Amino acid sequence: MKMKTIPVLLLSGILLFTGCGASKSTESTASSVSSAAAASSAGASSPADSSSSAASDSSAALSSATASVTIETSVADSLPDYLRDSTAAGAGSAATASGYGEGTNVTPGEDISTAANAAEQKTGSVCTLTSSKGNYEVTVNSIELTSNRADSMAADKVVKVSYTFKNVSYDGTLLVGPMAFRLMDGDGKACGTYSFDATDSANYQAAEPTEKGQSCTATLYYTLTSSANAVTLIFDDLYGASGAEYLWKASV
């Protein structure tokens, strides 16, 4: 802004020095420069306006950043322990099986394994799990072959899994769904999932979110292509800090 006023000041000094003897040409030049400076000044923001605008932009950017941090923190707090804590055991743990937390995303027929420290459970027994936000329970009620079939999906052998989970003291909504389970056949291969229509209430029981004190019983279905009748249900504790695995073995 100062650069635009200097020529006017200098020219004013010349006019004062020459006095009344200044030529009309000089006066005309002074008038033109003064007009140009005035126009430039009128079209530009004052230092105060610029400072105010910059402060406003900075404040807006800070508010946006604060909101972003708040949202990210909120999302992070809602995640299971092993996802929030990068040092916790989980998918990156050497003790964890391949495919940890993949659930229904596991490719049917691919080799999978169980964790070296996986804890074997018995069908019908309650498995109590802990996390930084409270406790919950998982009970596998049964693992068996079923003769029921969906009209749109043929399969030679179908394994039905019935399980119940309960929100004992977990601070928040608890949902133990298909992504926490995988079924391994007797050859160490992943079994593919089998689906019934959601409206087929006789066969389909979906996992529903639970609050403290609530429980839910749900069903899972898998196709079994192996000639071996032995299967292993693998449960990944997605809410716990240790990222532990639990096993239920059955002969179907």
Backbone bond lengths (Angstrom), bond angles and torsions (degrees), N, CA, C in turn:
res aa  C-N    CA-C-N  psi(-1)  N-CA   C-N-CA  omega(-1)  CA-C   N-CA-C  phi
1 M - - - 1.452 - - 1.507 111.53 -
2 K 1.334 118.83 -37.84 1.453 122.55 -179.95 1.508 112.08 -65.97
3 M 1.342 116.76 -32.32 1.457 121.24 -178.93 1.521 110.88 -61.11
4 K 1.331 117.63 -29.56 1.455 121.40 -177.55 1.526 112.29 -80.20
5 T 1.338 119.37 -22.35 1.468 122.12 -177.60 1.519 112.57 -92.44
6 I 1.360 117.75 -18.63 1.469 120.90 -176.90 1.521 112.02 -61.82
7 P 1.351 120.24 -45.53 1.466 119.07 -179.46 1.518 112.59 -59.84
8 V 1.318 116.99 -36.75 1.463 120.17 179.84 1.515 110.82 -66.29
9 L 1.319 116.90 -42.25 1.471 120.23 179.70 1.512 111.17 -64.19
10 L 1.341 115.92 -43.74 1.469 119.71 179.61 1.511 111.15 -62.46
11 L 1.315 116.31 -42.85 1.459 120.01 -178.68 1.521 110.60 -67.29
12 S 1.348 115.38 -36.26 1.465 118.88 176.69 1.519 110.68 -62.05
13 G 1.328 116.43 -38.94 1.458 120.84 178.88 1.516 110.54 -63.37
14 I 1.321 117.99 -37.97 1.460 121.65 179.52 1.510 110.41 -65.81
15 L 1.341 115.49 -40.37 1.462 119.33 -179.19 1.526 110.78 -65.12
16 L 1.332 115.01 -40.35 1.463 118.41 179.16 1.524 110.90 -65.69
17 F 1.338 116.37 -37.80 1.456 120.33 -177.28 1.527 111.37 -68.01
18 T 1.362 115.61 -39.00 1.469 118.62 -176.88 1.515 112.51 -82.67
19 G 1.349 115.83 -18.54 1.449 119.28 176.14 1.513 111.42 67.86
20 C 1.354 115.01 -148.61 1.456 120.82 -176.23 1.503 112.06 -71.66
21 G 1.315 117.40 -8.79 1.449 120.42 -177.70 1.512 112.69 -84.25
22 A 1.331 116.09 2.09 1.467 118.08 -179.47 1.512 109.45 -65.36
23 S 1.327 116.13 143.19 1.463 120.58 -176.87 1.518 110.03 -78.88
24 K 1.338 115.63 160.93 1.459 120.27 177.75 1.525 110.99 -63.13
25 S 1.319 115.71 -28.97 1.463 120.09 179.17 1.516 110.24 -63.35
26 T 1.360 115.34 -42.40 1.458 120.50 179.48 1.509 110.22 -65.85
27 E 1.375 116.03 -43.62 1.455 120.21 179.68 1.531 110.43 -61.23
28 S 1.331 115.30 -39.84 1.464 120.11 179.92 1.522 110.98 -64.44
29 T 1.341 114.77 -41.65 1.462 119.37 178.38 1.509 111.15 -63.17
30 A 1.341 116.52 -42.88 1.464 121.57 179.33 1.505 110.79 -61.96
31 S 1.334 115.13 -41.30 1.460 119.79 179.97 1.526 110.98 -64.26
32 S 1.337 115.50 -41.61 1.471 119.79 -179.40 1.515 111.38 -65.02
33 V 1.335 116.55 -45.63 1.456 121.16 -179.71 1.516 110.57 -63.40
34 S 1.369 115.74 -42.21 1.464 119.68 -179.56 1.514 110.63 -62.92
35 S 1.346 116.32 -40.27 1.460 120.65 179.66 1.524 110.77 -65.14
36 A 1.349 115.33 -42.42 1.463 119.93 179.85 1.525 111.10 -63.45
37 A 1.339 115.32 -40.96 1.457 120.01 179.96 1.513 110.91 -65.44
38 A 1.325 115.49 -39.96 1.458 120.58 -179.66 1.535 110.02 -64.71
39 A 1.344 114.44 -43.58 1.464 119.09 -179.80 1.513 110.84 -63.79
40 S 1.328 115.37 -42.02 1.464 120.06 179.71 1.514 110.53 -63.81
41 S 1.351 115.40 -41.57 1.449 120.80 -178.96 1.519 110.80 -64.69
42 A 1.348 115.52 -38.54 1.459 120.32 -178.16 1.517 111.04 -68.52
43 G 1.326 116.38 -32.61 1.464 120.43 -176.81 1.509 113.55 -85.30
44 A 1.337 119.60 -11.41 1.464 122.56 -177.27 1.511 110.68 -106.03
45 S 1.330 117.29 155.06 1.462 121.86 178.03 1.515 109.35 -78.51
46 S 1.303 115.43 148.44 1.461 119.99 175.90 1.509 109.00 -74.13
47 P 1.343 117.90 160.84 1.469 120.05 177.45 1.518 111.98 -54.97
48 A 1.337 115.89 -37.47 1.458 119.55 -179.35 1.518 110.71 -65.95
49 D 1.368 114.93 -42.07 1.461 119.12 179.42 1.517 110.67 -63.63
50 S 1.344 116.45 -42.51 1.466 120.71 -179.95 1.517 110.99 -63.06
51 S 1.331 116.21 -42.30 1.458 121.02 179.67 1.517 110.31 -63.83
52 S 1.354 115.45 -41.67 1.457 120.14 -179.98 1.519 110.90 -64.24
53 S 1.349 115.67 -41.46 1.467 120.48 179.64 1.515 110.87 -65.35
54 A 1.352 115.88 -43.16 1.468 120.27 -179.86 1.523 110.67 -63.67
55 A 1.347 115.10 -40.67 1.465 119.30 179.91 1.515 110.57 -64.86
56 S 1.351 115.40 -39.46 1.458 120.24 178.93 1.523 111.23 -63.62
57 D 1.371 115.44 -43.37 1.468 120.05 179.06 1.525 111.14 -63.23
58 S 1.342 115.85 -41.48 1.458 120.61 179.96 1.520 110.74 -64.13
59 S 1.345 115.34 -41.71 1.456 119.90 179.62 1.520 111.02 -63.48
60 A 1.355 115.57 -41.23 1.467 119.96 179.32 1.523 110.82 -64.27
61 A 1.345 115.46 -41.83 1.467 120.05 -179.63 1.518 110.62 -64.66
62 L 1.361 116.77 -39.69 1.452 121.27 179.80 1.518 110.73 -66.09
63 S 1.352 115.61 -40.71 1.456 119.61 178.97 1.513 110.73 -63.44
64 S 1.351 115.77 -41.42 1.462 120.63 179.00 1.524 111.18 -63.07
65 A 1.347 115.23 -43.55 1.464 120.16 -179.68 1.521 110.59 -64.72
66 T 1.339 116.22 -40.38 1.462 120.72 179.58 1.514 110.57 -63.45
67 A 1.344 115.69 -43.49 1.457 120.37 178.62 1.513 110.82 -61.73
68 S 1.349 115.50 -40.49 1.468 120.38 -179.50 1.516 110.46 -63.09
69 V 1.335 116.34 -45.14 1.462 120.91 -179.58 1.520 110.01 -63.08
70 T 1.364 116.03 -40.99 1.455 120.55 -179.50 1.519 110.78 -62.12
71 I 1.334 116.35 -44.29 1.457 121.06 -179.78 1.519 110.48 -64.50
72 E 1.343 116.64 -46.54 1.449 120.37 -178.58 1.520 111.13 -62.56
73 T 1.334 116.60 -39.04 1.453 120.67 179.13 1.519 110.55 -65.30
74 S 1.349 115.29 -41.91 1.451 120.21 179.51 1.515 111.48 -62.07
75 V 1.324 117.01 -43.60 1.460 121.66 178.77 1.519 110.51 -64.33
76 A 1.327 116.05 -43.66 1.467 120.51 -179.22 1.521 111.00 -61.83
77 D 1.332 116.73 -40.07 1.463 120.10 -178.92 1.523 112.44 -64.98
78 S 1.328 116.17 -25.69 1.464 119.40 -177.90 1.520 112.93 -86.11
79 L 1.320 116.82 -8.05 1.458 120.16 -178.56 1.517 111.88 -79.09
80 P 1.327 117.02 154.47 1.468 120.34 174.05 1.523 110.57 -58.44
81 D 1.330 115.92 157.51 1.460 120.97 -176.56 1.526 112.92 -54.85
82 Y 1.350 116.27 -44.93 1.463 117.46 -171.96 1.531 111.94 -69.41
83 L 1.358 117.26 -18.13 1.465 120.23 176.49 1.533 111.00 -88.79
84 R 1.333 116.64 -29.22 1.461 119.51 -179.32 1.515 111.68 -80.60
85 D 1.335 116.64 -31.08 1.459 121.44 -176.77 1.519 109.94 -107.02
86 S 1.332 116.53 107.40 1.464 120.47 -176.27 1.521 112.57 -68.23
87 T 1.341 116.83 -14.16 1.464 119.69 -179.41 1.528 111.60 -92.05
88 A 1.332 116.13 -9.28 1.456 119.19 -178.35 1.511 110.63 -74.19
89 A 1.318 115.01 155.18 1.463 119.02 175.81 1.513 108.06 -67.67
90 G 1.285 116.24 155.23 1.460 119.54 -178.51 1.493 108.22 170.89
91 A 1.314 116.63 -136.31 1.456 120.02 -178.17 1.530 112.10 -61.74
92 G 1.326 117.21 -26.70 1.454 119.78 -177.97 1.513 114.00 -92.65
93 S 1.317 116.76 1.38 1.457 120.15 -176.85 1.520 111.19 -80.20
94 A 1.318 116.94 137.76 1.463 121.25 179.86 1.523 110.63 -66.30
95 A 1.337 115.51 -22.40 1.469 118.96 -178.16 1.517 111.92 -85.99
96 T 1.320 116.62 -5.20 1.449 121.00 -175.22 1.518 111.70 -92.66
97 A 1.312 115.99 143.01 1.461 120.96 -178.73 1.521 111.47 -70.01
98 S 1.332 114.73 161.47 1.453 119.67 175.10 1.525 108.64 -68.15
99 G 1.316 116.07 142.46 1.463 119.81 178.87 1.504 113.98 84.91
100 Y 1.328 117.56 13.46 1.470 120.59 -178.29 1.529 110.56 -55.85
101 G 1.323 116.39 127.76 1.457 121.31 176.98 1.514 115.05 74.99
102 E 1.352 116.69 3.94 1.461 119.38 -178.78 1.528 111.95 -80.25
103 G 1.335 116.50 -28.69 1.453 120.01 177.30 1.515 112.78 50.99
104 T 1.317 115.54 -124.00 1.465 120.98 -176.65 1.521 113.27 -70.35
105 N 1.317 117.99 -6.17 1.472 120.89 178.39 1.527 112.73 -83.24
106 V 1.309 117.08 -8.67 1.458 120.47 179.44 1.530 108.95 -65.30
107 T 1.320 116.30 135.42 1.462 121.16 -179.68 1.530 110.12 -75.54
108 P 1.333 117.71 123.54 1.464 120.20 179.44 1.523 111.62 -56.75
109 G 1.319 116.48 135.27 1.454 121.31 178.47 1.508 115.02 89.38
110 E 1.344 117.84 -9.38 1.463 119.22 179.10 1.529 109.97 -79.51
111 D 1.314 115.08 154.28 1.464 119.70 178.50 1.520 110.24 -70.55
112 I 1.303 116.53 130.57 1.459 120.86 173.40 1.524 107.29 -130.36
113 S 1.309 115.50 165.80 1.460 119.09 -179.37 1.513 109.16 -144.01
114 T 1.301 115.61 167.50 1.457 120.39 177.56 1.518 109.34 -103.24
115 A 1.320 115.77 156.32 1.458 120.34 179.68 1.521 110.62 -66.64
116 A 1.317 115.37 148.29 1.466 120.18 -179.47 1.523 111.56 -61.91
117 N 1.339 115.72 -29.28 1.467 119.22 -178.12 1.528 112.53 -106.36
118 A 1.334 116.76 19.00 1.464 120.18 -179.68 1.528 110.00 -63.03
119 A 1.329 115.66 138.45 1.461 121.20 -177.47 1.528 110.07 -96.72
120 E 1.334 116.12 122.05 1.464 119.63 -179.77 1.524 110.73 -80.44
121 Q 1.316 115.32 136.00 1.456 122.17 -178.19 1.530 109.87 -117.89
122 K 1.322 115.59 166.32 1.454 120.84 177.61 1.525 109.88 -107.53
123 T 1.319 115.62 142.14 1.457 119.93 177.35 1.527 110.10 -59.08
124 G 1.321 114.70 130.97 1.464 120.26 -179.25 1.510 114.35 93.71
125 S 1.333 117.45 -14.72 1.469 120.28 179.54 1.523 110.10 -87.04
126 V 1.320 115.08 149.00 1.462 120.64 -179.30 1.525 110.03 -86.13
127 C 1.311 115.92 126.95 1.460 121.51 176.90 1.529 108.05 -104.29
128 T 1.333 116.78 114.22 1.467 121.49 -178.53 1.524 109.82 -93.79
129 L 1.306 115.37 129.47 1.465 120.77 -177.44 1.526 109.89 -122.08
130 T 1.333 115.37 147.02 1.461 120.18 -177.11 1.529 110.72 -120.07
131 S 1.315 114.82 153.09 1.460 121.39 175.17 1.517 107.64 -149.03
132 S 1.306 117.01 173.59 1.463 120.44 -179.56 1.526 111.93 -67.95
133 K 1.340 116.92 -14.69 1.460 120.95 -178.16 1.521 113.01 -107.13
134 G 1.341 116.46 6.01 1.463 119.15 177.28 1.517 112.36 129.95
135 N 1.328 115.25 -179.15 1.462 121.53 -175.90 1.527 112.83 -103.97
136 Y 1.334 113.98 155.86 1.465 119.53 171.80 1.520 108.80 -149.00
137 E 1.317 116.22 166.25 1.456 121.21 -176.69 1.521 111.21 -125.78
138 V 1.322 115.32 147.73 1.457 122.00 174.37 1.524 108.31 -131.73
139 T 1.319 116.08 129.56 1.457 121.87 177.68 1.525 108.60 -127.09
140 V 1.317 117.07 122.17 1.466 120.79 174.41 1.526 106.02 -89.19
141 N 1.326 115.55 113.02 1.466 121.02 -174.78 1.524 112.34 -77.92
142 S 1.329 116.54 -40.55 1.465 119.26 -178.28 1.522 111.37 -162.67
143 I 1.324 115.05 151.05 1.473 123.28 174.07 1.522 105.30 -134.23
144 E 1.325 117.81 113.47 1.457 120.26 -173.02 1.527 111.42 -155.44
145 L 1.325 115.06 159.85 1.458 120.04 173.41 1.517 108.76 -75.36
146 T 1.321 116.21 145.24 1.454 120.86 176.56 1.521 109.67 -126.90
147 S 1.315 115.19 146.00 1.465 120.33 178.09 1.519 111.57 -90.16
148 N 1.325 116.49 -6.63 1.462 119.96 -179.81 1.527 110.51 -70.86
149 R 1.309 115.60 142.97 1.459 121.31 179.37 1.526 110.31 -137.88
150 A 1.313 114.65 149.96 1.457 120.26 173.05 1.524 108.20 -82.83
151 D 1.319 116.90 145.29 1.465 120.62 -178.20 1.522 112.46 -60.62
152 S 1.322 115.80 -31.26 1.464 119.77 -173.38 1.528 114.15 -97.17
153 M 1.335 117.58 4.39 1.459 118.91 -174.38 1.527 110.92 -142.58
154 A 1.335 116.13 108.86 1.463 120.62 180.00 1.525 109.90 -86.43
155 A 1.316 115.75 148.86 1.469 121.09 177.42 1.516 108.99 -162.95
156 D 1.314 115.62 145.72 1.463 120.29 179.96 1.517 110.43 -72.97
157 K 1.337 115.69 -54.57 1.468 120.20 179.57 1.537 109.36 -128.48
158 V 1.320 115.02 135.12 1.467 121.20 179.41 1.527 108.96 -126.04
159 V 1.327 115.49 129.11 1.465 121.67 178.16 1.520 108.96 -100.61
160 K 1.311 115.45 129.61 1.472 121.12 177.89 1.527 109.42 -106.09
161 V 1.318 115.40 131.70 1.472 121.76 177.15 1.526 108.21 -118.47
162 S 1.303 115.99 126.68 1.465 121.01 174.69 1.526 107.81 -112.55
163 Y 1.313 116.46 130.36 1.471 119.81 -179.53 1.527 110.59 -142.76
164 T 1.315 114.74 157.99 1.464 121.48 178.95 1.523 108.99 -129.36
165 F 1.312 116.49 135.42 1.470 119.91 173.83 1.525 108.89 -124.50
166 K 1.309 114.90 146.92 1.462 120.69 -177.56 1.526 110.71 -132.05
167 N 1.309 115.40 133.85 1.463 121.73 175.08 1.532 106.94 -85.65
168 V 1.315 115.82 99.88 1.464 120.08 -177.55 1.527 110.66 -78.67
169 S 1.323 116.35 -56.50 1.471 119.98 -178.27 1.526 111.83 -144.54
170 Y 1.335 116.56 16.64 1.472 120.18 -177.64 1.525 109.72 -66.48
171 D 1.326 115.62 127.25 1.468 121.72 -176.88 1.524 109.70 -82.31
172 G 1.311 116.13 87.60 1.456 121.13 -178.26 1.511 109.73 138.35
173 T 1.328 115.27 -176.32 1.458 120.59 179.73 1.519 110.42 -80.70
174 L 1.322 116.45 129.83 1.465 122.12 -178.57 1.519 109.75 -109.78
175 L 1.328 116.10 130.63 1.459 121.02 177.31 1.526 108.83 -138.60
176 V 1.316 116.13 114.54 1.462 121.62 176.77 1.524 106.82 -106.99
177 G 1.328 115.90 99.56 1.452 120.92 -174.41 1.515 113.78 -111.55
178 P 1.326 117.16 -169.02 1.465 122.97 -176.95 1.528 114.81 -57.75
179 M 1.338 117.71 -26.58 1.463 119.75 -178.72 1.521 112.52 -67.40
180 A 1.326 117.09 -14.59 1.472 120.60 -179.47 1.528 111.79 -89.98
181 F 1.337 117.46 -6.14 1.465 120.54 -174.94 1.522 112.53 -122.74
182 R 1.329 114.73 148.37 1.468 122.70 170.01 1.510 107.70 -141.06
183 L 1.320 116.14 150.32 1.456 119.24 176.88 1.522 108.78 -117.69
184 M 1.322 115.63 127.82 1.463 121.95 -179.70 1.529 108.87 -110.40
185 D 1.330 115.88 132.43 1.463 118.19 179.61 1.530 110.88 -82.96
186 G 1.330 115.89 -177.27 1.460 120.34 -176.20 1.510 114.34 -69.00
187 D 1.336 116.74 -12.13 1.469 120.98 178.31 1.531 112.37 -99.23
188 G 1.325 116.66 7.46 1.465 120.40 179.61 1.514 113.57 78.35
189 K 1.338 116.69 21.50 1.459 121.26 -179.90 1.532 110.58 -104.95
190 A 1.326 114.71 151.37 1.458 119.63 178.07 1.521 110.35 -76.24
191 C 1.312 116.62 133.05 1.466 121.28 176.38 1.524 109.10 -86.14
192 G 1.317 115.87 141.20 1.455 119.63 178.01 1.523 110.86 -77.62
193 T 1.310 116.51 158.79 1.468 120.37 179.38 1.525 110.15 -83.19
194 Y 1.312 114.32 151.63 1.462 121.79 177.90 1.521 106.91 -120.85
195 S 1.326 116.97 138.16 1.464 119.33 -172.26 1.524 113.38 -121.87
196 F 1.319 113.56 134.53 1.461 121.38 169.34 1.523 107.31 -103.79
197 D 1.307 115.67 154.16 1.458 120.04 177.48 1.525 109.15 -63.31
198 A 1.323 115.83 142.96 1.465 120.87 -177.91 1.527 112.40 -61.85
199 T 1.330 116.52 -21.73 1.463 119.59 179.94 1.529 112.26 -84.83
200 D 1.335 116.53 -7.16 1.461 121.37 179.86 1.527 108.91 -83.71
201 S 1.321 115.94 80.64 1.467 121.01 -174.48 1.521 113.14 -67.29
202 A 1.330 117.02 -19.15 1.463 119.83 179.84 1.522 111.35 -71.01
203 N 1.335 116.34 -27.68 1.467 120.55 -177.63 1.522 114.05 -116.79
204 Y 1.323 115.91 -26.55 1.463 119.85 -172.40 1.523 111.26 -104.78
205 Q 1.315 115.59 120.17 1.462 121.76 173.28 1.525 107.53 -127.17
206 A 1.310 115.68 109.88 1.462 120.64 -176.26 1.524 111.52 -83.15
207 A 1.321 115.39 148.79 1.467 120.70 174.12 1.523 108.34 -72.37
208 E 1.320 116.46 131.77 1.465 122.15 -178.99 1.528 110.42 -117.90
209 P 1.342 117.82 145.93 1.470 120.99 178.43 1.528 110.77 -59.46
210 T 1.326 116.34 141.40 1.458 120.79 -179.63 1.525 110.82 -125.53
211 E 1.321 115.15 146.65 1.458 122.12 173.26 1.532 107.90 -102.15
212 K 1.315 117.55 176.70 1.464 121.54 -178.33 1.527 111.04 -52.76
213 G 1.325 114.54 131.71 1.453 120.06 177.80 1.523 114.17 87.90
214 Q 1.318 117.90 -10.68 1.462 121.04 -178.35 1.528 111.26 -95.69
215 S 1.324 115.58 154.00 1.459 121.07 176.54 1.520 109.49 -134.80
216 C 1.323 115.79 163.38 1.458 121.01 -178.31 1.527 109.02 -147.24
217 T 1.324 115.88 136.91 1.462 121.35 175.10 1.523 108.15 -108.75
218 A 1.325 115.92 131.86 1.461 120.96 -176.68 1.520 110.42 -136.35
219 T 1.313 116.25 167.72 1.465 121.21 179.45 1.522 110.88 -124.09
220 L 1.330 113.95 151.19 1.461 122.53 174.86 1.523 107.46 -130.22
221 Y 1.320 115.93 147.35 1.462 119.79 178.40 1.527 109.63 -131.75
222 Y 1.328 115.11 139.90 1.463 121.00 179.94 1.526 110.05 -135.60
223 T 1.307 116.12 149.67 1.464 120.48 173.64 1.526 109.14 -90.00
224 L 1.309 115.70 139.80 1.467 121.21 -179.28 1.524 108.29 -119.03
225 T 1.321 116.37 115.50 1.466 120.88 -179.13 1.525 112.95 -105.12
226 S 1.314 116.42 -15.63 1.464 120.48 -179.22 1.526 110.81 -71.82
227 S 1.327 115.20 148.17 1.462 119.61 176.96 1.532 110.43 -75.29
228 A 1.324 115.43 -20.33 1.469 120.11 178.38 1.521 109.23 -74.50
229 N 1.311 116.30 138.05 1.464 120.63 -177.73 1.528 113.37 -90.42
230 A 1.321 116.66 -6.08 1.470 119.84 -179.50 1.528 109.89 -79.53
231 V 1.321 116.53 133.95 1.464 122.04 176.86 1.525 109.30 -134.49
232 T 1.314 115.85 155.90 1.469 122.01 177.36 1.512 109.00 -129.95
233 L 1.318 115.86 120.78 1.460 120.79 175.61 1.517 107.96 -89.07
234 I 1.316 116.22 124.24 1.469 121.63 -178.61 1.526 108.74 -107.88
235 F 1.321 115.93 126.78 1.458 121.42 177.78 1.518 109.11 -113.78
236 D 1.328 116.32 126.50 1.467 121.96 177.81 1.526 109.50 -100.89
237 D 1.325 116.31 121.27 1.466 120.97 -179.57 1.530 109.30 -76.26
238 L 1.311 116.56 86.83 1.462 121.14 -175.72 1.525 113.44 -74.12
239 Y 1.313 117.95 -12.38 1.462 120.61 -179.64 1.522 112.68 -97.59
240 G 1.292 117.54 -19.29 1.457 120.72 -175.29 1.515 113.28 -85.12
241 A 1.318 116.34 151.75 1.459 121.85 -178.37 1.525 112.30 -67.69
242 S 1.340 116.51 -27.98 1.456 119.42 -175.41 1.520 112.75 -82.72
243 G 1.323 117.61 -15.73 1.454 120.27 -177.75 1.513 110.87 61.60
244 A 1.333 116.94 39.59 1.459 121.96 -174.35 1.529 112.49 -74.16
245 E 1.322 115.23 160.88 1.457 121.83 176.28 1.523 109.73 -119.80
246 Y 1.340 114.67 149.05 1.463 121.14 179.14 1.525 107.79 -132.10
247 L 1.339 115.66 145.93 1.469 120.61 -173.76 1.518 110.91 -124.19
248 W 1.324 114.10 143.34 1.460 121.40 169.80 1.526 106.65 -127.37
249 K 1.318 116.93 118.73 1.458 120.69 -179.79 1.516 110.09 -102.41
250 A 1.324 115.34 141.57 1.467 119.14 -179.17 1.506 110.77 -149.98
251 S 1.310 115.25 156.91 1.458 122.28 174.11 1.517 105.96 -113.05
252 V 1.316 117.20 120.33 1.471 120.19 -173.74 1.530 111.63 -112.67
